[in-house]
Amino acid sequence: MSASHSALVPEWLTAPAEANELVAPVWPSSAHRVDDGSVEIGGVSVFDLRDRFGTPLYVLDENEVRAHARRAREAFEAAAARHGIRARVYYAGKAFLSTEVVRWVVDEGLAVDVCTRGELEVALAGGADPARLGLHGNNKSVGELERAVEVGVGSVVVDSPIEIERLAALADRRGAVQSVLVRVRTGVHAETHAFLATAHEDQKFGFSLEGAADAVARIRELPSLRFVGLHAHIGSQIFDSSGFRESAARLVDLHADLLAGGEIPLLNVGGGFGISYTSVDDPKPLEAIADGILDAIADECAVRGIPMPDVACEPGRIIVGQAGVTLYEVGTVKTVTAGENLDRTYVSVDGGMSDNARPALYGADFSARIVSRSSPETPVLSRVVGRHCESGDIVVDAEYLPGDVTPGDLLAVPATGAYCFSLASNYNYTPRPPVVAVRDGAARVIVRGESIDDLLSRDVGVPASTLIDTPHGDTE
């Protein structure tokens, strides 16, 4: 049976004429093949990256991150300016956070959104202005809220009645007035995986539309809190503005009702803007999405005869996703009969679900290419798998790779800048890889990789005298 007509192959996946192309929307713009067929990213050879830092390796193109951050800010500022209001763009730190990335996005004019004490401290260590930080989370601890008030976090997105009371008491104790937004479940479902949709009723985040009104009334009674706006997030990996338009209608309805109790300067529409993980993914340009969202809010405000508030948004994936590439070395290769008289080549690499949990967690699709050479061989149906003791340890579920893929080849998975490092684990006692930034032909570690010693040192039963020095690559 032809692979293109098999139930074992995704409908969107077609066999390419050759399997060497780096598809432009998926890879960093700096990624290209050189004369020997190998790939450079940010002007740095994959061989240099392997030799200095080892594999698996997270590679992050600094210029790409900065360009996407700048583009997001400019897109929303321009869309807002057309309506005579202001826009603030927060970088959603959960996508990828390190002090260097904080510096990059702050340099490009973005505020930063965090959702734990750890993320807050990384943002502060990276030089972010506390007044330009937003704190999220459905179960913020008393300690996290206290730290936020202490350092002067610009806004806290409150998520429950209990949190309102906790935060008010903490702010009152410090003699502070804390600005807050109320997170609302608008009931608009993003066209995405169920675990990525965040606005339906039966889930943990935020208040219902009716409950939000009660929450705002309570906040306005508390002198240590200042209500500054509503917040909604409809999901992730969203390719257009249609869901945001429907969400805006419901938010503006609530916003209009609440204006009777006082001014509301801000409306935060969240993030979730999607990127291309495969050649068939086709998200609309961010400028078109920004225009669509702002136009929708303007239309809804005009219908109700109310002034348009300033708007905030929280992109994360669209800032760092395309900028990231994960580099692996192929270990074993074997071909199996997958069924329907169809063969599949299993390509095992030296990482897996410990450095990219998204396929196992969401069934996420990725692409892959051999980057240490070009190949003239006919592409064959392949599955890139990891080294962990799980049958679900799949890095790329379905891809066409050269028929001569072999142990020792370097394989790269693009579009891994978002949520791969963030979700990384030590499953099977595997050290997490380093993160290396590339820019203009230079590479440097921005997050040190773990060693076996790092893992053993946390086990109190391991005598210190038995630890050995096993760093993960060059840490310069």
Number of C-alpha atoms within 10 A of each C-alpha: 9 9 19 15 11 14 10 14 18 14 10 10 16 16 15 14 11 16 22 23 13 20 17 14 18 25 24 24 17 20 21 20 19 12 8 9 15 18 25 20 28 24 17 18 22 20 16 12 23 18 12 16 26 20 22 27 25 28 28 30 26 21 19 22 24 22 16 23 27 20 16 26 25 18 20 25 20 19 23 25 12 12 14 11 16 17 23 20 27 28 33 27 26 18 20 22 26 18 18 18 23 24 17 20 23 23 14 19 18 24 26 29 26 23 20 19 17 12 20 26 16 20 26 17 14 18 14 22 16 20 13 18 24 25 24 19 17 15 16 19 15 13 11 18 21 19 16 26 24 14 13 18 20 18 24 27 26 28 23 20 17 10 18 21 14 16 25 20 16 22 20 17 11 12 11 16 17 23 19 24 26 26 30 29 29 25 18 22 21 24 15 16 13 12 11 17 20 24 25 18 17 9 11 14 21 26 23 18 19 11 15 22 18 13 21 22 14 15 22 14 10 16 13 20 22 19 24 21 24 24 24 29 26 26 25 22 20 23 22 20 20 15 17 28 20 17 27 28 18 18 24 23 15 18 22 16 11 17 12 9 10 10 13 20 15 21 25 26 23 22 25 23 23 22 24 24 23 20 16 12 14 14 16 15 14 21 17 14 22 24 19 18 26 28 18 21 25 20 17 21 20 12 8 11 10 14 12 22 23 19 24 22 26 25 26 28 28 27 26 31 29 27 33 29 24 25 27 26 24 24 17 16 16 12 13 10 10 11 12 12 10 15 15 21 22 19 24 22 25 16 27 26 26 24 27 26 23 21 18 17 12 13 15 16 16 22 25 27 22 26 25 21 17 20 18 12 15 15 20 21 22 24 21 25 24 27 19 18 10 11 10 17 21 25 29 22 21 22 27 23 28 21 16 14 22 16 14 13 17 25 24 25 23 27 28 28 26 24 21 22 25 17 17 18 18 13 14 10 12 18 23 24 26 24 23 24 23 24 17 13 11 13 24 17 19 19 18 18 23 18 19 17 16 16 15 17 15 9 9 8 8 11 10 11 6 9 14 12 9 11 17 21 22 16 16 11
